[in-house]
Amino acid sequence: MGKRVKQMGIQYYLKRQMEEKRSQMIQSAQENGFTSNQTVRYSQELDHLMNMYLRLCVKKSDDEDSLRQAFG
């Protein structure tokens, strides 16, 4: 499996995880309040997933820039 295909798979997985965590957070906020321990935990977990996704996107962008410089 190529590096780019693997990265795309990871990005898809992270997007799905972010969607699921966001849904859990919203449901928890509606049932338990915005400041409940569970809602805050879901929010922190969502933040972590978003940070991983952004790091992956920046790395992908840096890789593409390097290729353009080398072969552009």
MINU-235498 format. One record per atom (N, C-alpha, C): residue number from 1; atom name; residue in one letter; y, x negated, z negated. Coordinates in steps of 0.001 Angstrom, whole numbers. Example, Ala and Ser with C-alpha at 12.3 -4.5 7.8 and 13.67 -1.06 7.14 Angstrom:
# MINU-235498
n | atom | res | north | east | up
1 | N | A | -5690 | -13190 | -7800
1 | CA | A | -4500 | -12300 | -7800
1 | C | A | -3300 | -13200 | -7800
2 | N | S | -2250 | -12850 | -7080
2 | CA | S | -1060 | -13670 | -7140
2 | C | S | 30 | -12900 | -7870
//
This chain:
# MINU-235498
n | atom | res | north | east | up
1 | N | M | -1169 | -844 | 0
1 | CA | M | 0 | 0 | 0
1 | C | M | 1237 | -893 | 0
2 | N | G | 2176 | -627 | 903
2 | CA | G | 3382 | -1426 | 999
2 | C | G | 4293 | -1214 | -195
3 | N | K | 5128 | -2198 | -426
3 | CA | K | 6043 | -2149 | -1574
3 | C | K | 6967 | -930 | -1480
4 | N | R | 7475 | -658 | -273
4 | CA | R | 8396 | 466 | -92
4 | C | R | 7691 | 1798 | -351
5 | N | V | 6467 | 1940 | 132
5 | CA | V | 5709 | 3174 | -93
5 | C | V | 5449 | 3361 | -1574
6 | N | K | 5097 | 2284 | -2243
6 | CA | K | 4838 | 2354 | -3684
6 | C | K | 6108 | 2754 | -4434
7 | N | Q | 7257 | 2166 | -4036
7 | CA | Q | 8526 | 2517 | -4670
7 | C | Q | 8841 | 3988 | -4463
8 | N | M | 8597 | 4495 | -3250
8 | CA | M | 8870 | 5899 | -2968
8 | C | M | 7990 | 6797 | -3833
9 | N | G | 6746 | 6381 | -4047
9 | CA | G | 5849 | 7140 | -4910
9 | C | G | 6329 | 7168 | -6346
10 | N | I | 6829 | 6047 | -6804
10 | CA | I | 7355 | 5964 | -8167
10 | C | I | 8606 | 6823 | -8287
11 | N | Q | 9474 | 6773 | -7270
11 | CA | Q | 10688 | 7592 | -7301
11 | C | Q | 10327 | 9078 | -7358
12 | N | Y | 9375 | 9492 | -6556
12 | CA | Y | 8943 | 10892 | -6548
12 | C | Y | 8408 | 11275 | -7926
13 | N | Y | 7568 | 10426 | -8493
13 | CA | Y | 6993 | 10683 | -9814
13 | C | Y | 8104 | 10817 | -10867
14 | N | L | 9071 | 9899 | -10834
14 | CA | L | 10153 | 9948 | -11810
14 | C | L | 11001 | 11206 | -11630
15 | N | K | 11262 | 11604 | -10388
15 | CA | K | 12022 | 12837 | -10154
15 | C | K | 11297 | 14032 | -10749
16 | N | R | 10002 | 14104 | -10526
16 | CA | R | 9212 | 15217 | -11081
16 | C | R | 9256 | 15204 | -12611
17 | N | Q | 9126 | 14020 | -13190
17 | CA | Q | 9177 | 13900 | -14649
17 | C | Q | 10551 | 14312 | -15179
18 | N | M | 11611 | 13929 | -14469
18 | CA | M | 12962 | 14310 | -14892
18 | C | M | 13139 | 15824 | -14834
19 | N | E | 12642 | 16450 | -13787
19 | CA | E | 12738 | 17905 | -13670
19 | C | E | 12013 | 18604 | -14820
20 | N | E | 10821 | 18118 | -15127
20 | CA | E | 10028 | 18706 | -16210
20 | C | E | 10725 | 18510 | -17559
21 | N | K | 11221 | 17302 | -17802
21 | CA | K | 11885 | 17013 | -19084
21 | C | K | 13166 | 17823 | -19222
22 | N | R | 13895 | 18004 | -18120
22 | CA | R | 15115 | 18810 | -18147
22 | C | R | 14782 | 20260 | -18515
23 | N | S | 13720 | 20783 | -17928
23 | CA | S | 13302 | 22155 | -18251
23 | C | S | 12934 | 22286 | -19725
24 | N | Q | 12204 | 21304 | -20236
24 | CA | Q | 11827 | 21317 | -21651
24 | C | Q | 13072 | 21271 | -22537
25 | N | M | 14030 | 20439 | -22163
25 | CA | M | 15251 | 20296 | -22948
25 | C | M | 16046 | 21606 | -22968
26 | N | I | 16179 | 22247 | -21808
26 | CA | I | 16917 | 23505 | -21727
26 | C | I | 16230 | 24583 | -22551
27 | N | Q | 14912 | 24666 | -22431
27 | CA | Q | 14173 | 25673 | -23202
27 | C | Q | 14326 | 25416 | -24699
28 | N | S | 14225 | 24164 | -25087
28 | CA | S | 14370 | 23819 | -26501
28 | C | S | 15773 | 24153 | -26998
29 | N | A | 16790 | 23884 | -26190
29 | CA | A | 18172 | 24186 | -26582
29 | C | A | 18369 | 25684 | -26768
30 | N | Q | 17763 | 26475 | -25897
30 | CA | Q | 17887 | 27925 | -25998
30 | C | Q | 17172 | 28470 | -27238
31 | N | E | 16034 | 27872 | -27553
31 | CA | E | 15230 | 28365 | -28674
31 | C | E | 15643 | 27758 | -30017
32 | N | N | 16051 | 26485 | -30001
32 | CA | N | 16275 | 25768 | -31257
32 | C | N | 17695 | 25290 | -31465
33 | N | G | 18531 | 25400 | -30447
33 | CA | G | 19909 | 24922 | -30538
33 | C | G | 20068 | 23544 | -29908
34 | N | F | 21310 | 23254 | -29537
34 | CA | F | 21594 | 22005 | -28837
34 | C | F | 21409 | 20768 | -29700
35 | N | T | 21539 | 20910 | -30998
35 | CA | T | 21462 | 19734 | -31871
35 | C | T | 20135 | 19631 | -32624
36 | N | S | 19171 | 20456 | -32264
36 | CA | S | 17871 | 20362 | -32946
36 | C | S | 17216 | 19023 | -32615
37 | N | N | 16375 | 18560 | -33518
37 | CA | N | 15686 | 17281 | -33308
37 | C | N | 14897 | 17277 | -32005
38 | N | Q | 14225 | 18374 | -31714
38 | CA | Q | 13409 | 18445 | -30503
38 | C | Q | 14275 | 18368 | -29244
39 | N | T | 15386 | 19107 | -29228
39 | CA | T | 16280 | 19092 | -28064
39 | C | T | 16872 | 17703 | -27854
40 | N | V | 17299 | 17072 | -28942
40 | CA | V | 17860 | 15723 | -28846
40 | C | V | 16797 | 14748 | -28346
41 | N | R | 15565 | 14880 | -28820
41 | CA | R | 14483 | 14000 | -28365
41 | C | R | 14246 | 14174 | -26869
42 | N | Y | 14196 | 15428 | -26403
42 | CA | Y | 14026 | 15665 | -24965
42 | C | Y | 15190 | 15064 | -24173
43 | N | S | 16391 | 15194 | -24692
43 | CA | S | 17562 | 14631 | -24025
43 | C | S | 17454 | 13110 | -23919
44 | N | Q | 17021 | 12478 | -24988
44 | CA | Q | 16858 | 11020 | -24981
44 | C | Q | 15758 | 10602 | -24012
45 | N | E | 14673 | 11359 | -23965
45 | CA | E | 13588 | 11053 | -23029
45 | C | E | 14059 | 11221 | -21588
46 | N | L | 14879 | 12256 | -21337
46 | CA | L | 15444 | 12458 | -20004
46 | C | L | 16362 | 11295 | -19647
47 | N | D | 17185 | 10866 | -20578
47 | CA | D | 18058 | 9704 | -20343
47 | C | D | 17241 | 8483 | -19945
48 | N | H | 16152 | 8262 | -20645
48 | CA | H | 15293 | 7110 | -20351
48 | C | H | 14727 | 7202 | -18927
49 | N | L | 14236 | 8367 | -18556
49 | CA | L | 13701 | 8558 | -17201
49 | C | L | 14784 | 8342 | -16146
50 | N | M | 15995 | 8858 | -16419
50 | CA | M | 17091 | 8695 | -15472
50 | C | M | 17484 | 7227 | -15331
51 | N | N | 17486 | 6499 | -16417
51 | CA | N | 17799 | 5067 | -16360
51 | C | N | 16759 | 4308 | -15547
52 | N | M | 15488 | 4630 | -15744
52 | CA | M | 14438 | 3977 | -14952
52 | C | M | 14624 | 4281 | -13474
53 | N | Y | 14925 | 5542 | -13150
53 | CA | Y | 15117 | 5952 | -11760
53 | C | Y | 16300 | 5201 | -11137
54 | N | L | 17404 | 5128 | -11868
54 | CA | L | 18579 | 4432 | -11344
54 | C | L | 18322 | 2948 | -11145
55 | N | R | 17611 | 2312 | -12080
55 | CA | R | 17271 | 895 | -11917
55 | C | R | 16424 | 691 | -10665
56 | N | L | 15496 | 1588 | -10429
56 | CA | L | 14649 | 1496 | -9246
56 | C | L | 15482 | 1660 | -7973
57 | N | C | 16420 | 2600 | -7983
57 | CA | C | 17274 | 2822 | -6806
57 | C | C | 18172 | 1624 | -6542
58 | N | V | 18714 | 1023 | -7598
58 | CA | V | 19566 | -151 | -7428
58 | C | V | 18749 | -1309 | -6895
59 | N | K | 17544 | -1483 | -7412
59 | CA | K | 16671 | -2551 | -6928
59 | C | K | 16350 | -2331 | -5457
60 | N | K | 16053 | -1100 | -5078
60 | CA | K | 15760 | -776 | -3683
60 | C | K | 16960 | -1107 | -2808
61 | N | S | 18150 | -745 | -3263
61 | CA | S | 19377 | -1019 | -2513
61 | C | S | 19602 | -2521 | -2374
62 | N | D | 19375 | -3266 | -3459
62 | CA | D | 19524 | -4722 | -3413
62 | C | D | 18530 | -5341 | -2439
63 | N | D | 17285 | -4855 | -2427
63 | CA | D | 16268 | -5352 | -1500
63 | C | D | 16679 | -5097 | -60
64 | N | E | 17205 | -3894 | 206
64 | CA | E | 17630 | -3557 | 1563
64 | C | E | 18814 | -4414 | 1986
65 | N | D | 19756 | -4681 | 1071
65 | CA | D | 20896 | -5543 | 1379
65 | C | D | 20430 | -6961 | 1696
66 | N | S | 19457 | -7439 | 945
66 | CA | S | 18922 | -8784 | 1189
66 | C | S | 18281 | -8867 | 2568
67 | N | L | 17543 | -7830 | 2949
67 | CA | L | 16923 | -7823 | 4267
67 | C | L | 17982 | -7801 | 5377
68 | N | R | 19010 | -6995 | 5184
68 | CA | R | 20089 | -6938 | 6191
68 | C | R | 20752 | -8296 | 6346
69 | N | Q | 20981 | -8976 | 5232
69 | CA | Q | 21612 | -10283 | 5293
69 | C | Q | 20710 | -11302 | 5975
70 | N | A | 19428 | -11218 | 5705
70 | CA | A | 18492 | -12177 | 6274
70 | C | A | 18241 | -11939 | 7762
71 | N | F | 18168 | -10661 | 8158
71 | CA | F | 17785 | -10347 | 9526
71 | C | F | 18873 | -9615 | 10313
72 | N | G | 19979 | -9269 | 9643
72 | CA | G | 21028 | -8462 | 10267
72 | C | G | 21857 | -9253 | 11178
//
